[in-house]
Amino acid sequence: MKPTHQPVLLAETLCLLKPTAGESYFDGTAGYGGHAAAVIKRIGEGGRVVLVDRDRQATITLQRRFGRRAEIIRANYLEAASRLAEDGSLFDIVLLDLGVSSPQLDTPERGFSFNLKAPLDMRMDQAQVLSAAEVVNGYTRERLADVIRRYGEEPRAHKIAEAIVTHRPVETTAQLANIVRRVAGSRGHIDAATRTFQAIRIEVNAELDSLERALPQLLRLLPPGGRLAVISFHSLEDRIVKNFIAREAKDCLCPPKQPICTCGHRASLVKLTPQAVKGEDFDSHNPRARSAKLRAAAKINQKQKEVTT
Ligand SMILES: C[S@@+](CC[C@H](N)C(=O)[O-])C[C@H]1O[C@@H](n2cnc3c(N)ncnc32)[C@H](O)[C@@H]1O
């Protein structure tokens, strides 16, 4: 199968990560290998390459494309990064490109798209138990409303949750989309079901939790001078990445009015992107890139207190 996912902000990611011959590379969301192919081309045959994805179909494709050059791991990047950090593995380049891939969205039976009629699924990892059907039909109205409000930033979350509960059992993506559209009304060019589908997908895959818990593990994977880049597609994801980098780029985390530092925190990262690099500015020809934000940082060499890149 030909890979059908167009990598987002590819040139900008390469410019920040600066892969060089012989370096090592960990990709926690390798998908169909769009970013991986470009990074591997630059690092050549030398360094260790680990490509991770939790999606079975993606890892089959990765194995076929890169099986001879890379270690392919089917896992949550949180688990993979924790295991590798425990082993003391180090990678010069660490990349997360979050969200869903085009093949996930475009395969009707995966249930990610509100434009295609399919069973309610939305699991990135097909072996996982929790699916969209359980969230939509099993959560209480309050819990469902909370998911839709928090992860979808949907102002009509309560009304949508109420309508879903009234129409249970909801069996297909088309059914769910129509229920939501009737309540949420249209908003310009954006389908009214967009926010609710996004919210349910984030809940099913525990996306924010994985990111929040993985970032400290990814930091452990970086040697001095190593570079980390994260591409996110949701404001809550971007906030997690932004706050993590800001915190790790600071020497002291004591309250600003405290005269003497008592926390002992020392900066371990230096920001490579003072502002997020936005897909709408740099990759506007790629429709998937519209909401993308790229942030990157490099690990400080604690002894020299300078970046060795
Ligand atoms: C936007 S796509 C990556 C595309 C890839 N960079 C490329 O150019 O082909 C996101 C991928 O991350 C995977 N993914 C999302 N969350 C994950 C997680 N917690 N652990 C592992 N893989 C994850 C999805 O299954 C999907 O294949």
The ligand as a MOL file (V3000), in Angstrom:
LIG
                    3D

  0  0  0     0  0            999 V3000
M  V30 BEGIN CTAB
M  V30 COUNTS 27 29 0 0 0
M  V30 BEGIN ATOM
M  V30 1 C -0.3960 12.5150 12.6450 0
M  V30 2 S -0.0740 10.8130 12.6260 0 CHG=1
M  V30 3 C 1.6850 10.7160 12.4220 0
M  V30 4 C 2.0880 10.8190 11.0060 0
M  V30 5 C 3.5720 10.6420 10.7620 0
M  V30 6 N 4.3650 11.6630 11.3770 0
M  V30 7 C 3.8310 10.6190 9.2690 0
M  V30 8 O 4.3940 11.5760 8.7400 0
M  V30 9 O 3.4280 9.6440 8.6330 0 CHG=-1
M  V30 10 C -0.2390 10.4030 14.2890 0
M  V30 11 C 0.0390 8.9510 14.6060 0
M  V30 12 O 0.2720 8.8740 15.9870 0
M  V30 13 C -0.2750 7.6850 16.4820 0
M  V30 14 N -0.4910 7.9250 17.8980 0
M  V30 15 C -1.2670 8.8330 18.4840 0
M  V30 16 N -1.1720 8.7650 19.8180 0
M  V30 17 C -0.2750 7.7820 20.0880 0
M  V30 18 C 0.2540 7.2390 21.2880 0
M  V30 19 N -0.1150 7.6820 22.4960 0
M  V30 20 N 1.1880 6.2660 21.1870 0
M  V30 21 C 1.5760 5.8080 19.9800 0
M  V30 22 N 1.0820 6.2660 18.8030 0
M  V30 23 C 0.1650 7.2510 18.8640 0
M  V30 24 C -1.5300 7.4880 15.6720 0
M  V30 25 O -1.9020 6.1350 15.6510 0
M  V30 26 C -1.1060 8.0050 14.3000 0
M  V30 27 O -0.6460 6.9570 13.4970 0
M  V30 END ATOM
M  V30 BEGIN BOND
M  V30 1 1 1 2
M  V30 2 1 2 3
M  V30 3 1 2 10
M  V30 4 1 3 4
M  V30 5 1 4 5
M  V30 6 1 5 6
M  V30 7 1 5 7
M  V30 8 2 7 8
M  V30 9 1 7 9
M  V30 10 1 10 11
M  V30 11 1 11 12
M  V30 12 1 11 26
M  V30 13 1 12 13
M  V30 14 1 13 14
M  V30 15 1 13 24
M  V30 16 1 14 15
M  V30 17 1 14 23
M  V30 18 2 15 16
M  V30 19 1 16 17
M  V30 20 1 17 18
M  V30 21 2 17 23
M  V30 22 1 18 19
M  V30 23 2 18 20
M  V30 24 1 20 21
M  V30 25 2 21 22
M  V30 26 1 22 23
M  V30 27 1 24 25
M  V30 28 1 24 26
M  V30 29 1 26 27
M  V30 END BOND
M  V30 END CTAB
M  END
